[in-house]
Amino acid sequence: MHSRGEQKKDNLIAVEMKKASGKAKDKQTDRERVQALTSPNPEGSDPKHVWDYEVGYYLEVDVKRASALIEEYRGGKLIQSGAAEFARPERSPSGSIPFAKNESRARKSARRLS
């Protein structure tokens, strides 16, 4: 979420994300981008290139292990990092991932009325 071409303080969050299986060079490039985006604007900088985001996150997702590395950046510096686990989605017999396990009440009601 950001403004382009204006020096307003409304750049809130910058997020970059890579798969854990991605190239180390690409991961490092994304980390450097988040670091730069959360750095203060230099004096006399071109207003077309606005950064100074309040907070930035670099996420590295490992789908096979159902986990993610999360790094938080503020003021151009890594503030904290950690890992989080997430639930693995259930697969249907066709191999697709369902959006919802149960049909919504509204949808059931609409079906009954028709």
N, C-alpha and C positions, 0 to 999 in steps of 0.2 A: 504494500500500500504506500503510494508515494505521489509526490507532485513532480512534474518535470518543468524546468525552466523558471521556477520560482524559489526564492530563498525563504520559504515558510517552514516553521517547525512542525510539520505534520507527517513526516516520514516515520512511520511507526515500527514496521517490522520487515526484515529481509530474511528470506528463507532459501537455502540451497539444499538439495538433496541428491544423494547418489546411492546406488545399490552397493552393498558390501563387496560384491564381486567386480566392481568397476576398477578402472586403472588408477593406480596410486597418483599419477600425475594429474588426472582429472579431479580427483578428490582434493588434492592440495590446491589446485586452481580455485575450486569452489570455496575452500576455507579462506584463501587469500581475498576472494571477492567479498565474502561476508565481513572479513576484517576491515576491508577498505570501505564498504558501505556503512559501517557503524562508526567510522572515524569522523571527527569534526571536519567541516568544510574549511579548506585553507583560505586565508584572506585573498581576495581578488580572484577567486576561482570562477570559471565559466559557469553562468547560471543554467546552462543546458545540462550540466553534469552535477546534479544535486544528490547529495548523500546525507550523512549525519543521521542515520536511522537510530531510533531509540534503542532497539534490540535486534540482534541477528541470530539466527540459528542455522547450524550446519547439521543435517541429519544423514545418517548412513544406515540404510535399512538392510537387514539380513532376513529375507523372507524364509529361507530354509530353517533358520533357528528361531524365527518369530521374535526377533529382537531388533533394537535400533540404538545406535550411538547418537547421543544428543550433545552438541556443544553450543553454549550460549556466549555471545559476544556483545560487549557494550564499550563504547568509546574506543573502538578499534582493538580491543584486547579480549582474549579468551577469559571469561569470568568463571565458568564452571563447565564440567562435562560429566556425563554419566551414561548409563545404559538403562533401557526400559524393555520389558517384554510385552508382547501383545498376543491376543488370542488368534490362533490359526483359524481361518474361515473353513466352515464345513463345505464339502463338495457334494453336489448332487450326483446321481448315477450317470448323468450325461457328462460330468466333469466340470460343469459350470458352477460358479459360486452364487448361491441365491442371495438376493438382497434382503429378504426377510424370511424368517422361518415360518411364521404364521401369517395368514391373510388378515389384513386389517378389518376391524369391525365395520367401517364405512363401506368397504368394498363388498363384504358379505351382505350387508343390508341392501346395497344397490343391486346385487345379483338377485336377491329374493324379490325385490320390487319389479324386476323386469320379466 
